[in-house]
Amino acid sequence: METTIRSNQAKTSVRIESSNAILYSQFWSNLEDNRFGIIAMLVVIIGCSGGLSAAFGAQADALKLALVAFPSVIALALVIAVAPMKVITYVSAIALILDLIVLFF
């Protein structure tokens, strides 16, 4: 006796993504969604830290004043230009770090 077995197998594919990549993507997406609130905070933080650094840390040296002014102005110009939040965040972080370096050293 001859028996024929027919089985239909479903082809499944599994896509595994790193949880870090998903969180990273969700973080930047969340940042873009909350753009206007974050921009208001960044303008205040960058403006105040740049002003304090220029007033107390860069009084006598033009190089220190340039290290404070240029990154702060570029960060604020990117806000006005409606650049992607990833770029605004990175440039604002660089400006804040330079402001703190000039202020304390």
GUFI-974871 format. One record per atom (N, C-alpha, C): residue number from 1; residue in three letters; atom name; z, y, x. Coordinates in pm, 1 decimal. Example, Ala and Ser with C-alpha at 12.3 -4.5 7.8 and 13.67 -1.06 7.14 Angstrom:
REM GUFI-974871
<volum pos="1" code="ALA" site="N" pz="780.0" py="-569.0" px="1319.0"/>
<volum pos="1" code="ALA" site="CA" pz="780.0" py="-450.0" px="1230.0"/>
<volum pos="1" code="ALA" site="C" pz="780.0" py="-330.0" px="1320.0"/>
<volum pos="2" code="SER" site="N" pz="708.0" py="-225.0" px="1285.0"/>
<volum pos="2" code="SER" site="CA" pz="714.0" py="-106.0" px="1367.0"/>
<volum pos="2" code="SER" site="C" pz="787.0" py="3.0" px="1290.0"/>
REM end
This chain:
REM GUFI-974871
<volum pos="1" code="MET" site="N" pz="0.0" py="-115.2" px="83.3"/>
<volum pos="1" code="MET" site="CA" pz="0.0" py="0.0" px="0.0"/>
<volum pos="1" code="MET" site="C" pz="0.0" py="124.2" px="89.9"/>
<volum pos="2" code="GLU" site="N" pz="-82.7" py="217.3" px="55.5"/>
<volum pos="2" code="GLU" site="CA" pz="-98.0" py="339.3" px="134.8"/>
<volum pos="2" code="GLU" site="C" pz="-28.3" py="454.5" px="62.6"/>
<volum pos="3" code="THR" site="N" pz="58.1" py="524.7" px="135.9"/>
<volum pos="3" code="THR" site="CA" pz="133.0" py="636.5" px="77.9"/>
<volum pos="3" code="THR" site="C" pz="91.9" py="764.1" px="149.4"/>
<volum pos="4" code="THR" site="N" pz="59.5" py="863.3" px="73.1"/>
<volum pos="4" code="THR" site="CA" pz="23.6" py="993.7" px="128.9"/>
<volum pos="4" code="THR" site="C" pz="135.4" py="1092.2" px="96.1"/>
<volum pos="5" code="ILE" site="N" pz="183.2" py="1152.9" px="199.6"/>
<volum pos="5" code="ILE" site="CA" pz="289.5" py="1252.0" px="180.7"/>
<volum pos="5" code="ILE" site="C" pz="231.0" py="1389.1" px="210.5"/>
<volum pos="6" code="ARG" site="N" pz="241.6" py="1472.7" px="115.5"/>
<volum pos="6" code="ARG" site="CA" pz="196.4" py="1610.4" px="133.0"/>
<volum pos="6" code="ARG" site="C" pz="317.7" py="1702.1" px="123.7"/>
<volum pos="7" code="SER" site="N" pz="332.0" py="1777.9" px="225.0"/>
<volum pos="7" code="SER" site="CA" pz="442.5" py="1874.2" px="220.3"/>
<volum pos="7" code="SER" site="C" pz="386.8" py="2011.1" px="256.1"/>
<volum pos="8" code="ASN" site="N" pz="423.4" py="2102.8" px="178.2"/>
<volum pos="8" code="ASN" site="CA" pz="385.5" py="2241.9" px="203.6"/>
<volum pos="8" code="ASN" site="C" pz="502.5" py="2310.2" px="273.4"/>
<volum pos="9" code="GLN" site="N" pz="478.4" py="2349.7" px="392.9"/>
<volum pos="9" code="GLN" site="CA" pz="584.4" py="2415.1" px="467.7"/>
<volum pos="9" code="GLN" site="C" pz="559.1" py="2565.3" px="466.5"/>
<volum pos="10" code="ALA" site="N" pz="661.6" py="2634.9" px="434.8"/>
<volum pos="10" code="ALA" site="CA" pz="652.3" py="2780.5" px="436.6"/>
<volum pos="10" code="ALA" site="C" pz="671.3" py="2827.2" px="579.9"/>
<volum pos="11" code="LYS" site="N" pz="588.2" py="2916.1" px="618.3"/>
<volum pos="11" code="LYS" site="CA" pz="597.8" py="2970.7" px="752.6"/>
<volum pos="11" code="LYS" site="C" pz="692.7" py="3090.7" px="747.9"/>
<volum pos="12" code="THR" site="N" pz="796.1" py="3081.4" px="823.9"/>
<volum pos="12" code="THR" site="CA" pz="892.4" py="3190.7" px="827.6"/>
<volum pos="12" code="THR" site="C" pz="895.2" py="3249.5" px="966.8"/>
<volum pos="13" code="SER" site="N" pz="908.9" py="3375.3" px="968.8"/>
<volum pos="13" code="SER" site="CA" pz="924.8" py="3442.7" px="1097.5"/>
<volum pos="13" code="SER" site="C" pz="1054.3" py="3522.7" px="1091.5"/>
<volum pos="14" code="VAL" site="N" pz="1123.4" py="3517.2" px="1198.8"/>
<volum pos="14" code="VAL" site="CA" pz="1251.6" py="3584.5" px="1207.3"/>
<volum pos="14" code="VAL" site="C" pz="1238.2" py="3700.0" px="1304.4"/>
<volum pos="15" code="ARG" site="N" pz="1276.1" py="3816.1" px="1257.1"/>
<volum pos="15" code="ARG" site="CA" pz="1271.9" py="3935.2" px="1341.2"/>
<volum pos="15" code="ARG" site="C" pz="1415.2" py="3974.1" px="1373.0"/>
<volum pos="16" code="ILE" site="N" pz="1445.3" py="3969.0" px="1497.8"/>
<volum pos="16" code="ILE" site="CA" pz="1580.6" py="4001.4" px="1541.7"/>
<volum pos="16" code="ILE" site="C" pz="1574.0" py="4132.7" px="1618.7"/>
<volum pos="17" code="GLU" site="N" pz="1647.7" py="4229.4" px="1570.0"/>
<volum pos="17" code="GLU" site="CA" pz="1656.7" py="4356.8" px="1638.5"/>
<volum pos="17" code="GLU" site="C" pz="1799.4" py="4373.4" px="1689.9"/>
<volum pos="18" code="SER" site="N" pz="1808.4" py="4439.5" px="1796.1"/>
<volum pos="18" code="SER" site="CA" pz="1939.7" py="4466.6" px="1852.0"/>
<volum pos="18" code="SER" site="C" pz="2015.9" py="4560.2" px="1759.1"/>
<volum pos="19" code="SER" site="N" pz="2141.8" py="4533.0" px="1743.0"/>
<volum pos="19" code="SER" site="CA" pz="2221.7" py="4619.9" px="1657.3"/>
<volum pos="19" code="SER" site="C" pz="2233.9" py="4759.6" px="1717.6"/>
<volum pos="20" code="ASN" site="N" pz="2227.9" py="4767.6" px="1851.6"/>
<volum pos="20" code="ASN" site="CA" pz="2232.6" py="4899.0" px="1915.4"/>
<volum pos="20" code="ASN" site="C" pz="2108.7" py="4980.6" px="1882.0"/>
<volum pos="21" code="ALA" site="N" pz="1992.1" py="4914.6" px="1879.0"/>
<volum pos="21" code="ALA" site="CA" pz="1869.0" py="4986.7" px="1846.1"/>
<volum pos="21" code="ALA" site="C" pz="1872.0" py="5036.6" px="1702.8"/>
<volum pos="22" code="ILE" site="N" pz="1928.0" py="4957.0" px="1613.5"/>
<volum pos="22" code="ILE" site="CA" pz="1937.4" py="4998.3" px="1473.4"/>
<volum pos="22" code="ILE" site="C" pz="2033.8" py="5115.6" px="1459.9"/>
<volum pos="23" code="LEU" site="N" pz="2148.4" py="5107.3" px="1525.8"/>
<volum pos="23" code="LEU" site="CA" pz="2244.9" py="5217.0" px="1519.1"/>
<volum pos="23" code="LEU" site="C" pz="2189.4" py="5344.2" px="1581.1"/>
<volum pos="24" code="TYR" site="N" pz="2116.3" py="5328.3" px="1692.2"/>
<volum pos="24" code="TYR" site="CA" pz="2055.3" py="5443.0" px="1759.2"/>
<volum pos="24" code="TYR" site="C" pz="1954.4" py="5510.2" px="1666.6"/>
<volum pos="25" code="SER" site="N" pz="1872.9" py="5430.6" px="1601.8"/>
<volum pos="25" code="SER" site="CA" pz="1772.6" py="5484.7" px="1510.0"/>
<volum pos="25" code="SER" site="C" pz="1839.2" py="5551.5" px="1390.0"/>
<volum pos="26" code="GLN" site="N" pz="1943.2" py="5489.3" px="1336.3"/>
<volum pos="26" code="GLN" site="CA" pz="2014.4" py="5547.9" px="1223.1"/>
<volum pos="26" code="GLN" site="C" pz="2085.0" py="5677.1" px="1262.6"/>
<volum pos="27" code="PHE" site="N" pz="2134.2" py="5683.6" px="1385.7"/>
<volum pos="27" code="PHE" site="CA" pz="2201.5" py="5804.8" px="1431.6"/>
<volum pos="27" code="PHE" site="C" pz="2105.9" py="5923.0" px="1431.6"/>
<volum pos="28" code="TRP" site="N" pz="1986.4" py="5905.6" px="1489.5"/>
<volum pos="28" code="TRP" site="CA" pz="1891.2" py="6016.5" px="1495.4"/>
<volum pos="28" code="TRP" site="C" pz="1835.8" py="6049.0" px="1357.4"/>
<volum pos="29" code="SER" site="N" pz="1820.7" py="5949.7" px="1272.5"/>
<volum pos="29" code="SER" site="CA" pz="1775.5" py="5975.0" px="1135.6"/>
<volum pos="29" code="SER" site="C" pz="1881.2" py="6053.9" px="1059.5"/>
<volum pos="30" code="ASN" site="N" pz="2006.8" py="6018.4" px="1078.4"/>
<volum pos="30" code="ASN" site="CA" pz="2116.1" py="6090.1" px="1013.7"/>
<volum pos="30" code="ASN" site="C" pz="2125.6" py="6233.7" px="1065.1"/>
<volum pos="31" code="LEU" site="N" pz="2098.9" py="6251.5" px="1194.2"/>
<volum pos="31" code="LEU" site="CA" pz="2100.5" py="6385.2" px="1253.4"/>
<volum pos="31" code="LEU" site="C" pz="1990.0" py="6472.2" px="1192.2"/>
<volum pos="32" code="GLU" site="N" pz="1872.2" py="6414.3" px="1172.3"/>
<volum pos="32" code="GLU" site="CA" pz="1762.1" py="6489.1" px="1110.4"/>
<volum pos="32" code="GLU" site="C" pz="1794.1" py="6523.8" px="965.6"/>
<volum pos="33" code="ASP" site="N" pz="1861.0" py="6432.3" px="893.6"/>
<volum pos="33" code="ASP" site="CA" pz="1894.7" py="6458.2" px="753.9"/>
<volum pos="33" code="ASP" site="C" pz="1997.1" py="6570.1" px="740.2"/>
<volum pos="34" code="ASN" site="N" pz="2088.3" py="6579.6" px="835.1"/>
<volum pos="34" code="ASN" site="CA" pz="2192.9" py="6682.0" px="831.3"/>
<volum pos="34" code="ASN" site="C" pz="2163.7" py="6797.2" px="925.9"/>
<volum pos="35" code="ARG" site="N" pz="2038.5" py="6828.0" px="941.5"/>
<volum pos="35" code="ARG" site="CA" pz="1989.3" py="6925.6" px="1037.6"/>
<volum pos="35" code="ARG" site="C" pz="2054.2" py="7063.0" px="1023.7"/>
<volum pos="36" code="PHE" site="N" pz="2062.4" py="7114.2" px="902.1"/>
<volum pos="36" code="PHE" site="CA" pz="2105.4" py="7252.9" px="883.6"/>
<volum pos="36" code="PHE" site="C" pz="2254.6" py="7271.0" px="909.2"/>
<volum pos="37" code="GLY" site="N" pz="2335.1" py="7172.4" px="879.6"/>
<volum pos="37" code="GLY" site="CA" pz="2476.8" py="7181.1" px="911.9"/>
<volum pos="37" code="GLY" site="C" pz="2502.4" py="7169.6" px="1061.1"/>
<volum pos="38" code="ILE" site="N" pz="2429.7" py="7080.0" px="1126.3"/>
<volum pos="38" code="ILE" site="CA" pz="2447.9" py="7060.2" px="1270.3"/>
<volum pos="38" code="ILE" site="C" pz="2397.3" py="7180.8" px="1347.8"/>
<volum pos="39" code="ILE" site="N" pz="2286.6" py="7238.6" px="1304.1"/>
<volum pos="39" code="ILE" site="CA" pz="2231.8" py="7355.2" px="1372.2"/>
<volum pos="39" code="ILE" site="C" pz="2329.8" py="7472.5" px="1365.4"/>
<volum pos="40" code="ALA" site="N" pz="2395.0" py="7489.8" px="1252.1"/>
<volum pos="40" code="ALA" site="CA" pz="2493.1" py="7599.2" px="1240.2"/>
<volum pos="40" code="ALA" site="C" pz="2607.6" py="7580.8" px="1339.6"/>
<volum pos="41" code="MET" site="N" pz="2654.6" py="7456.7" px="1353.3"/>
<volum pos="41" code="MET" site="CA" pz="2762.0" py="7431.0" px="1449.8"/>
<volum pos="41" code="MET" site="C" pz="2713.6" py="7450.2" px="1592.8"/>
<volum pos="42" code="LEU" site="N" pz="2591.3" py="7403.5" px="1623.7"/>
<volum pos="42" code="LEU" site="CA" pz="2538.9" py="7418.3" px="1759.8"/>
<volum pos="42" code="LEU" site="C" pz="2519.1" py="7564.5" px="1797.9"/>
<volum pos="43" code="VAL" site="N" pz="2473.2" py="7645.6" px="1704.5"/>
<volum pos="43" code="VAL" site="CA" pz="2452.6" py="7787.9" px="1733.8"/>
<volum pos="43" code="VAL" site="C" pz="2585.7" py="7854.4" px="1767.8"/>
<volum pos="44" code="VAL" site="N" pz="2689.0" py="7822.4" px="1693.7"/>
<volum pos="44" code="VAL" site="CA" pz="2820.1" py="7881.4" px="1721.5"/>
<volum pos="44" code="VAL" site="C" pz="2874.2" py="7831.9" px="1855.6"/>
<volum pos="45" code="ILE" site="N" pz="2865.1" py="7700.9" px="1879.7"/>
<volum pos="45" code="ILE" site="CA" pz="2919.7" py="7644.0" px="2003.3"/>
<volum pos="45" code="ILE" site="C" pz="2844.9" py="7695.0" px="2125.2"/>
<volum pos="46" code="ILE" site="N" pz="2711.3" py="7691.3" px="2120.8"/>
<volum pos="46" code="ILE" site="CA" pz="2631.8" py="7735.7" px="2235.6"/>
<volum pos="46" code="ILE" site="C" pz="2646.0" py="7886.6" px="2255.0"/>
<volum pos="47" code="GLY" site="N" pz="2646.1" py="7960.8" px="2147.2"/>
<volum pos="47" code="GLY" site="CA" pz="2660.0" py="8105.8" px="2158.8"/>
<volum pos="47" code="GLY" site="C" pz="2794.1" py="8147.9" px="2216.5"/>
<volum pos="48" code="CYS" site="N" pz="2902.2" py="8087.3" px="2167.5"/>
<volum pos="48" code="CYS" site="CA" pz="3035.9" py="8123.7" px="2216.7"/>
<volum pos="48" code="CYS" site="C" pz="3059.2" py="8076.7" px="2359.4"/>
<volum pos="49" code="SER" site="N" pz="3019.2" py="7953.3" px="2389.0"/>
<volum pos="49" code="SER" site="CA" pz="3041.8" py="7904.4" px="2525.8"/>
<volum pos="49" code="SER" site="C" pz="2954.6" py="7979.6" px="2626.4"/>
<volum pos="50" code="GLY" site="N" pz="2833.0" py="8013.6" px="2587.6"/>
<volum pos="50" code="GLY" site="CA" pz="2747.5" py="8093.0" px="2676.1"/>
<volum pos="50" code="GLY" site="C" pz="2801.9" py="8232.3" px="2698.2"/>
<volum pos="51" code="GLY" site="N" pz="2853.7" py="8293.7" px="2593.2"/>
<volum pos="51" code="GLY" site="CA" pz="2912.4" py="8426.6" px="2606.8"/>
<volum pos="51" code="GLY" site="C" pz="3036.9" py="8428.1" px="2693.4"/>
<volum pos="52" code="LEU" site="N" pz="3123.6" py="8329.5" px="2673.5"/>
<volum pos="52" code="LEU" site="CA" pz="3244.4" py="8321.2" px="2756.0"/>
<volum pos="52" code="LEU" site="C" pz="3210.7" py="8292.8" px="2901.8"/>
<volum pos="53" code="SER" site="N" pz="3114.8" py="8205.2" px="2924.2"/>
<volum pos="53" code="SER" site="CA" pz="3075.9" py="8173.6" px="3062.2"/>
<volum pos="53" code="SER" site="C" pz="3011.6" py="8292.9" px="3130.2"/>
<volum pos="54" code="ALA" site="N" pz="2930.5" py="8367.1" px="3056.6"/>
<volum pos="54" code="ALA" site="CA" pz="2867.7" py="8485.8" px="3115.4"/>
<volum pos="54" code="ALA" site="C" pz="2970.6" py="8594.4" px="3142.6"/>
<volum pos="55" code="ALA" site="N" pz="3068.1" py="8607.4" px="3055.2"/>
<volum pos="55" code="ALA" site="CA" pz="3167.5" py="8713.3" px="3071.6"/>
<volum pos="55" code="ALA" site="C" pz="3268.5" py="8683.5" px="3182.3"/>
<volum pos="56" code="PHE" site="N" pz="3315.8" py="8559.4" px="3189.6"/>
<volum pos="56" code="PHE" site="CA" pz="3424.1" py="8528.6" px="3282.4"/>
<volum pos="56" code="PHE" site="C" pz="3381.3" py="8447.5" px="3404.2"/>
<volum pos="57" code="GLY" site="N" pz="3272.5" py="8375.2" px="3395.8"/>
<volum pos="57" code="GLY" site="CA" pz="3234.6" py="8289.5" px="3507.2"/>
<volum pos="57" code="GLY" site="C" pz="3119.6" py="8340.8" px="3590.2"/>
<volum pos="58" code="ALA" site="N" pz="3037.3" py="8428.0" px="3533.4"/>
<volum pos="58" code="ALA" site="CA" pz="2916.4" py="8470.3" px="3603.4"/>
<volum pos="58" code="ALA" site="C" pz="2908.8" py="8621.3" px="3617.4"/>
<volum pos="59" code="GLN" site="N" pz="3021.2" py="8685.1" px="3644.5"/>
<volum pos="59" code="GLN" site="CA" pz="3021.0" py="8830.3" px="3652.7"/>
<volum pos="59" code="GLN" site="C" pz="2949.2" py="8882.4" px="3775.9"/>
<volum pos="60" code="ALA" site="N" pz="2968.7" py="8818.9" px="3889.6"/>
<volum pos="60" code="ALA" site="CA" pz="2919.6" py="8876.3" px="4014.5"/>
<volum pos="60" code="ALA" site="C" pz="2794.8" py="8808.0" px="4068.4"/>
<volum pos="61" code="ASP" site="N" pz="2756.4" py="8695.3" px="4014.5"/>
<volum pos="61" code="ASP" site="CA" pz="2648.5" py="8618.0" px="4072.5"/>
<volum pos="61" code="ASP" site="C" pz="2532.0" py="8606.7" px="3973.5"/>
<volum pos="62" code="ALA" site="N" pz="2414.3" py="8648.0" px="4016.1"/>
<volum pos="62" code="ALA" site="CA" pz="2296.2" py="8642.7" px="3929.0"/>
<volum pos="62" code="ALA" site="C" pz="2249.5" py="8499.2" px="3905.1"/>
<volum pos="63" code="LEU" site="N" pz="2270.0" py="8412.2" px="4003.6"/>
<volum pos="63" code="LEU" site="CA" pz="2230.7" py="8271.7" px="3987.2"/>
<volum pos="63" code="LEU" site="C" pz="2314.6" py="8204.4" px="3879.3"/>
<volum pos="64" code="LYS" site="N" pz="2444.9" py="8230.3" px="3879.0"/>
<volum pos="64" code="LYS" site="CA" pz="2530.9" py="8174.0" px="3775.3"/>
<volum pos="64" code="LYS" site="C" pz="2494.6" py="8228.9" px="3638.0"/>
<volum pos="65" code="LEU" site="N" pz="2462.6" py="8356.1" px="3633.2"/>
<volum pos="65" code="LEU" site="CA" pz="2421.3" py="8415.6" px="3506.5"/>
<volum pos="65" code="LEU" site="C" pz="2293.3" py="8351.6" px="3455.2"/>
<volum pos="66" code="ALA" site="N" pz="2199.6" py="8323.3" px="3546.5"/>
<volum pos="66" code="ALA" site="CA" pz="2075.6" py="8255.5" px="3507.0"/>
<volum pos="66" code="ALA" site="C" pz="2103.5" py="8112.5" px="3460.1"/>
<volum pos="67" code="LEU" site="N" pz="2198.2" py="8043.1" px="3526.9"/>
<volum pos="67" code="LEU" site="CA" pz="2234.0" py="7907.3" px="3485.5"/>
<volum pos="67" code="LEU" site="C" pz="2299.4" py="7904.8" px="3347.6"/>
<volum pos="68" code="VAL" site="N" pz="2360.7" py="8013.1" px="3308.4"/>
<volum pos="68" code="VAL" site="CA" pz="2420.9" py="8022.0" px="3175.7"/>
<volum pos="68" code="VAL" site="C" pz="2317.9" py="8066.4" px="3072.4"/>
<volum pos="69" code="ALA" site="N" pz="2240.0" py="8166.9" px="3105.4"/>
<volum pos="69" code="ALA" site="CA" pz="2153.4" py="8229.6" px="3005.7"/>
<volum pos="69" code="ALA" site="C" pz="2031.8" py="8144.9" px="2968.8"/>
<volum pos="70" code="PHE" site="N" pz="1960.9" py="8092.1" px="3067.2"/>
<volum pos="70" code="PHE" site="CA" pz="1835.3" py="8023.6" px="3036.6"/>
<volum pos="70" code="PHE" site="C" pz="1852.4" py="7900.1" px="2949.4"/>
<volum pos="71" code="PRO" site="N" pz="1942.9" py="7806.9" px="2979.6"/>
<volum pos="71" code="PRO" site="CA" pz="1956.8" py="7691.0" px="2890.0"/>
<volum pos="71" code="PRO" site="C" pz="2006.0" py="7728.4" px="2750.2"/>
<volum pos="72" code="SER" site="N" pz="2092.6" py="7829.6" px="2742.9"/>
<volum pos="72" code="SER" site="CA" pz="2141.3" py="7872.6" px="2611.8"/>
<volum pos="72" code="SER" site="C" pz="2028.7" py="7932.4" px="2528.5"/>
<volum pos="73" code="VAL" site="N" pz="1947.8" py="8015.5" px="2589.9"/>
<volum pos="73" code="VAL" site="CA" pz="1836.1" py="8077.8" px="2518.6"/>
<volum pos="73" code="VAL" site="C" pz="1731.3" py="7973.1" px="2478.9"/>
<volum pos="74" code="ILE" site="N" pz="1706.0" py="7876.1" px="2567.1"/>
<volum pos="74" code="ILE" site="CA" pz="1609.9" py="7770.8" px="2534.8"/>
<volum pos="74" code="ILE" site="C" pz="1660.4" py="7686.5" px="2417.4"/>
<volum pos="75" code="ALA" site="N" pz="1789.2" py="7653.9" px="2416.2"/>
<volum pos="75" code="ALA" site="CA" pz="1845.8" py="7576.4" px="2304.8"/>
<volum pos="75" code="ALA" site="C" pz="1833.5" py="7653.4" px="2173.8"/>
<volum pos="76" code="LEU" site="N" pz="1863.6" py="7781.0" px="2176.9"/>
<volum pos="76" code="LEU" site="CA" pz="1853.3" py="7861.5" px="2054.8"/>
<volum pos="76" code="LEU" site="C" pz="1708.1" py="7882.7" px="2012.9"/>
<volum pos="77" code="ALA" site="N" pz="1616.9" py="7891.7" px="2108.8"/>
<volum pos="77" code="ALA" site="CA" pz="1474.9" py="7904.2" px="2074.9"/>
<volum pos="77" code="ALA" site="C" pz="1422.3" py="7775.6" px="2011.9"/>
<volum pos="78" code="LEU" site="N" pz="1470.0" py="7661.1" px="2057.7"/>
<volum pos="78" code="LEU" site="CA" pz="1428.9" py="7534.7" px="1996.3"/>
<volum pos="78" code="LEU" site="C" pz="1480.2" py="7522.9" px="1853.4"/>
<volum pos="79" code="VAL" site="N" pz="1596.3" py="7579.0" px="1827.1"/>
<volum pos="79" code="VAL" site="CA" pz="1648.1" py="7581.1" px="1689.9"/>
<volum pos="79" code="VAL" site="C" pz="1556.5" py="7664.1" px="1601.4"/>
<volum pos="80" code="ILE" site="N" pz="1516.7" py="7780.7" px="1651.2"/>
<volum pos="80" code="ILE" site="CA" pz="1427.7" py="7867.8" px="1573.8"/>
<volum pos="80" code="ILE" site="C" pz="1290.8" py="7804.0" px="1555.4"/>
<volum pos="81" code="ALA" site="N" pz="1244.8" py="7729.4" px="1655.2"/>
<volum pos="81" code="ALA" site="CA" pz="1112.9" py="7666.6" px="1648.8"/>
<volum pos="81" code="ALA" site="C" pz="1112.1" py="7538.4" px="1566.3"/>
<volum pos="82" code="VAL" site="N" pz="1226.0" py="7497.2" px="1512.7"/>
<volum pos="82" code="VAL" site="CA" pz="1240.8" py="7375.5" px="1432.8"/>
<volum pos="82" code="VAL" site="C" pz="1189.5" py="7254.2" px="1510.8"/>
<volum pos="83" code="ALA" site="N" pz="1239.4" py="7241.8" px="1632.6"/>
<volum pos="83" code="ALA" site="CA" pz="1206.4" py="7126.6" px="1716.8"/>
<volum pos="83" code="ALA" site="C" pz="1280.1" py="7003.5" px="1663.7"/>
<volum pos="84" code="PRO" site="N" pz="1239.9" py="6884.7" px="1707.3"/>
<volum pos="84" code="PRO" site="CA" pz="1313.9" py="6764.7" px="1665.4"/>
<volum pos="84" code="PRO" site="C" pz="1460.3" py="6770.6" px="1710.1"/>
<volum pos="85" code="MET" site="N" pz="1547.1" py="6714.2" px="1628.9"/>
<volum pos="85" code="MET" site="CA" pz="1690.1" py="6721.7" px="1656.7"/>
<volum pos="85" code="MET" site="C" pz="1728.0" py="6652.1" px="1785.8"/>
<volum pos="86" code="LYS" site="N" pz="1652.8" py="6552.1" px="1826.4"/>
<volum pos="86" code="LYS" site="CA" pz="1682.0" py="6483.4" px="1952.0"/>
<volum pos="86" code="LYS" site="C" pz="1668.0" py="6580.7" px="2068.7"/>
<volum pos="87" code="VAL" site="N" pz="1563.0" py="6661.6" px="2067.1"/>
<volum pos="87" code="VAL" site="CA" pz="1539.5" py="6759.3" px="2173.6"/>
<volum pos="87" code="VAL" site="C" pz="1645.6" py="6868.6" px="2169.5"/>
<volum pos="88" code="ILE" site="N" pz="1675.2" py="6917.2" px="2050.3"/>
<volum pos="88" code="ILE" site="CA" pz="1776.3" py="7022.1" px="2035.9"/>
<volum pos="88" code="ILE" site="C" pz="1912.3" py="6973.3" px="2085.3"/>
<volum pos="89" code="THR" site="N" pz="1946.3" py="6849.2" px="2053.4"/>
<volum pos="89" code="THR" site="CA" pz="2074.7" py="6794.3" px="2094.3"/>
<volum pos="89" code="THR" site="C" pz="2084.3" py="6780.7" px="2245.7"/>
<volum pos="90" code="TYR" site="N" pz="1979.2" py="6728.2" px="2307.1"/>
<volum pos="90" code="TYR" site="CA" pz="1981.5" py="6711.3" px="2452.8"/>
<volum pos="90" code="TYR" site="C" pz="1987.6" py="6846.0" px="2525.4"/>
<volum pos="91" code="VAL" site="N" pz="1908.1" py="6941.7" px="2483.6"/>
<volum pos="91" code="VAL" site="CA" pz="1907.9" py="7072.5" px="2549.7"/>
<volum pos="91" code="VAL" site="C" pz="2040.0" py="7145.2" px="2525.6"/>
<volum pos="92" code="SER" site="N" pz="2096.3" py="7130.1" px="2406.9"/>
<volum pos="92" code="SER" site="CA" pz="2225.9" py="7192.3" px="2379.3"/>
<volum pos="92" code="SER" site="C" pz="2335.8" py="7129.6" px="2463.5"/>
<volum pos="93" code="ALA" site="N" pz="2328.7" py="6999.4" px="2483.7"/>
<volum pos="93" code="ALA" site="CA" pz="2427.9" py="6932.9" px="2568.7"/>
<volum pos="93" code="ALA" site="C" pz="2416.1" py="6980.7" px="2713.1"/>
<volum pos="94" code="ILE" site="N" pz="2293.7" py="6995.5" px="2762.0"/>
<volum pos="94" code="ILE" site="CA" pz="2272.5" py="7046.9" px="2897.8"/>
<volum pos="94" code="ILE" site="C" pz="2325.7" py="7189.7" px="2909.2"/>
<volum pos="95" code="ALA" site="N" pz="2298.2" py="7272.9" px="2808.5"/>
<volum pos="95" code="ALA" site="CA" pz="2346.9" py="7410.9" px="2810.8"/>
<volum pos="95" code="ALA" site="C" pz="2499.2" py="7415.5" px="2809.1"/>
<volum pos="96" code="LEU" site="N" pz="2561.0" py="7331.4" px="2728.3"/>
<volum pos="96" code="LEU" site="CA" pz="2706.6" py="7330.2" px="2720.5"/>
<volum pos="96" code="LEU" site="C" pz="2767.9" py="7282.2" px="2851.9"/>
<volum pos="97" code="ILE" site="N" pz="2709.3" py="7180.8" px="2913.1"/>
<volum pos="97" code="ILE" site="CA" pz="2760.4" py="7130.7" px="3041.1"/>
<volum pos="97" code="ILE" site="C" pz="2749.0" py="7238.1" px="3149.9"/>
<volum pos="98" code="LEU" site="N" pz="2634.3" py="7306.5" px="3155.6"/>
<volum pos="98" code="LEU" site="CA" pz="2617.5" py="7412.7" px="3254.5"/>
<volum pos="98" code="LEU" site="C" pz="2713.4" py="7529.0" px="3228.8"/>
<volum pos="99" code="ASP" site="N" pz="2736.4" py="7560.5" px="3101.7"/>
<volum pos="99" code="ASP" site="CA" pz="2832.2" py="7666.3" px="3069.3"/>
<volum pos="99" code="ASP" site="C" pz="2972.0" py="7630.6" px="3118.2"/>
<volum pos="100" code="LEU" site="N" pz="3012.6" py="7507.3" px="3096.3"/>
<volum pos="100" code="LEU" site="CA" pz="3145.7" py="7465.3" px="3139.8"/>
<volum pos="100" code="LEU" site="C" pz="3157.0" py="7459.6" px="3292.3"/>
<volum pos="101" code="ILE" site="N" pz="3048.6" py="7417.5" px="3359.1"/>
<volum pos="101" code="ILE" site="CA" pz="3049.9" py="7414.4" px="3506.6"/>
<volum pos="101" code="ILE" site="C" pz="3064.9" py="7555.4" px="3561.3"/>
<volum pos="102" code="VAL" site="N" pz="2987.7" py="7649.1" px="3508.6"/>
<volum pos="102" code="VAL" site="CA" pz="2995.3" py="7787.7" px="3557.3"/>
<volum pos="102" code="VAL" site="C" pz="3130.4" py="7849.7" px="3523.3"/>
<volum pos="103" code="LEU" site="N" pz="3183.4" py="7817.4" px="3408.0"/>
<volum pos="103" code="LEU" site="CA" pz="3310.7" py="7876.7" px="3366.0"/>
<volum pos="103" code="LEU" site="C" pz="3427.3" py="7829.0" px="3451.9"/>
<volum pos="104" code="PHE" site="N" pz="3429.6" py="7701.4" px="3487.8"/>
<volum pos="104" code="PHE" site="CA" pz="3544.9" py="7646.3" px="3557.7"/>
<volum pos="104" code="PHE" site="C" pz="3528.2" py="7632.7" px="3709.4"/>
<volum pos="105" code="PHE" site="N" pz="3409.2" py="7653.2" px="3763.0"/>
<volum pos="105" code="PHE" site="CA" pz="3391.6" py="7637.8" px="3907.6"/>
<volum pos="105" code="PHE" site="C" pz="3334.6" py="7761.0" px="3972.3"/>
REM end
